[in-house]
């Protein structure tokens, strides 16, 4: 379907940390996953995956952390 994030089908937060939270997951899906490019480009999950090719499984779309901080936490030196 056009307008869906390319990562939508396999996004682990809907089967993981938001599994039993229908209202919250519904909000995220509408705001980020189903909102077309204007939604995807504001999703921290999408941005991190585009930058690194992977994403922490528990990262929420509206995380307050910067992309740089998330990437640093993924790859501690």
Buried (B, 14 or more C-beta within 10 A) or exposed (E): EEEBBEBBEEBBBBEEBBEEEEEEBEBBBEBBBBBEEEBBEBBBBBBBBBEBEEBBEEBBBEBEBEBEEBBEEEEEE
